[in-house]
Amino acid sequence: MSIKGKAYVAGAYEHPTRLAKDKSVAQLHAESALGALRDAGLTKEDVDGYFCAGDAPGLGPLAMADYMNLTLRH
């Protein structure tokens, strides 16, 4: 069984900041997500699903999707 057309990896980004006392965890997650999108040549409008690390603030992916003003299907 193939996953072709069912799953996509858009891009990769490693945040350059290791100790960011001036940024919230939400900001770091959002900047990393936007960096991965830029790497893939995409924008926020291309996103229909969002999955993130367990240390995301609030209620995890749902809170981050709201923070980044994403419209999701998944």
C-alpha positions in Angstrom: 0.0 0.0 0.0 1.4 3.4 -1.0 1.0 6.7 0.9 1.4 8.6 -2.4 -1.1 11.5 -2.4 -2.0 10.9 1.3 1.0 12.3 3.2 3.4 15.1 2.5 6.6 16.4 4.1 6.8 20.0 3.2 10.2 21.3 4.5 12.7 21.4 7.3 13.9 24.1 9.5 16.1 24.2 12.7 15.7 27.4 14.7 19.0 29.1 15.0 18.3 30.3 18.6 19.2 27.9 21.4 18.5 30.1 24.4 15.8 32.6 23.6 14.8 34.4 26.8 13.1 37.1 24.7 10.8 34.6 22.9 7.9 32.4 24.0 7.7 28.7 23.2 4.8 29.5 20.9 7.0 32.1 19.0 9.7 29.5 18.6 7.2 26.9 17.3 5.7 29.4 14.9 9.0 30.6 13.6 10.2 27.0 13.1 6.9 26.2 11.2 7.2 29.2 9.0 10.9 28.4 8.3 9.9 24.9 7.2 7.3 26.3 4.9 9.8 28.8 3.4 12.2 25.8 2.8 9.4 24.1 0.9 8.4 27.2 -1.1 5.0 27.2 0.6 2.9 29.7 2.7 0.5 29.4 5.6 -2.3 29.3 3.1 -1.0 26.0 1.8 -1.3 24.3 5.2 -4.3 22.0 5.9 -2.9 20.0 8.8 -0.5 20.8 11.6 1.4 18.5 13.9 4.0 19.6 16.4 6.2 18.5 19.3 4.8 17.7 22.7 6.2 20.8 24.3 3.8 23.1 22.3 2.1 25.5 24.6 -1.6 25.4 25.5 -3.5 22.5 24.1 -0.7 21.5 21.7 -1.4 21.6 17.9 -4.9 23.1 18.2 -3.5 26.0 20.3 -0.6 26.5 17.9 -2.9 26.4 14.8 -5.0 29.2 16.5 -1.9 31.2 17.4 -0.6 31.0 13.8 -4.1 31.7 12.4 -4.2 28.5 10.3 -7.3 27.0 8.7 -7.0 23.3 9.0 -8.8 20.2 7.7 -6.8 17.7 9.7 
